[in-house]
Amino acid sequence: VNVALEALSDDAADGFFHQAPKTMTALDDESDPLVYVSTSTVAKCEEACDVIGELEILLSRALSLLRRFPGEFDLADMLLWCGNERFVFVKRPRERSAFLGFIQR
């Protein structure tokens, strides 16, 4: 995210000090739009948005698990980081009881 913000800052400063917008260099005809942000900056911003989206999903899942298993932070963490087709070993009796209690409902 910081890399994207720095790139946006650089492009904004460049646009402020050099009043002419950048042109896209794919073709030199008049149909190319004028842009104030470089293509690499847009790519960095898209990457930052993807990371933020992944974090939102992770946070949503964490909140859902913590509603199901109140106070069981280690259990929620284990379940969040467990990949598909991987086993989770719940060793603590309290976590095991919380998990089995949820399954019984």
Secondary structure, 3 states (H helix, E strand, C coil): CHHHHHHHHHHHHHHHHCCCCEECCCCCCCCCCEECCCHHHHHHHHHHHHHHHHHHHHHHHHHHHHHHCCCCHHHHHHHHHCCCCCCCCCCCHHHHHHHHHHHHC
